[in-house]
Amino acid sequence: MKDTLRAGLPALGLALGAEQTDTLCAFGGALLEQNRVMNLTAITEPQAVAQLHFLDCLALLNALPFAGQSVIDVGCGAGFPGVPLKIAEPSLRLTLLDSLGKRMAWLAGTLPRLGIEAQCVTARAEEFAAAGREQYGIAVSRAVARLPLLLELCLPLVRPGGCFAAMKGAGAQAEIGEAKRALAVLGGEVERIYEYPIAGARHCAVVVRKVRPTPPQYPRRYAKIKQRPLL
């Protein structure tokens, strides 16, 4: 993992200190160890973890200024992209949000042992909006849902003036086209699309600026979001 990170970070214009690299690799080792008994990731080769998890997530540092921000990772799964971002930028205040209790219990037990501070919350995003509404400067999400649905889950958590960064693949432009109504209704505007290569593939971060408060009736229940997305 360490060799892959050292080779890949300069290509993204990034650098980590030795301690940060060690912590990232320790988290990767803990992930693969736990993956033997729990389904945390389909990526099981250390080099691939470094490329497809760590470098992919760290690329977000080029899309937004995370220093000092309150950040929520919606649908974090095994901690991506939130944990690598926190390791690389310790000043951010991280909340990890996912509905799967076993994953969140693993994160809550593992991160303190590695010296990584994060609030771990087990809840669905649309339910957590009651407590976390417009409390965060940045929301991030990776491989959770298509953009129109994702906007309804994430933008209510972002304060006006803040940003939501959705990690997407080569089809990002098509999803943005689908999301025009959701953006208008929920108070967001696409600010930029940051493109970067990972393992020979084109990846994107769609950065949405929250320009006005989200109406209080959003987010709706997830069944209704899926049944009648804002298209």
ABEGO torsion letter per residue (X at the ends): XAAAAAAAAAAAGBBBBAAAAAAAAAAAAAAAAAAAABBABABABAAAAAAAAAAAAAAAAAABBABGBBBBBBGAEAGOAAAAAAAABAABBBBBBBABAAAAAAAAAAAAAAGBBBBBBBBBAAAAAAAABGABABBBBBGABBAAAAAAAAAAABBBGBBBBBBBBAAAAAAAAAAAAAAAAAGBBBABBBBBBBGGBBBBBBBBBBABBBBAAOBBBAAAAAABBBX
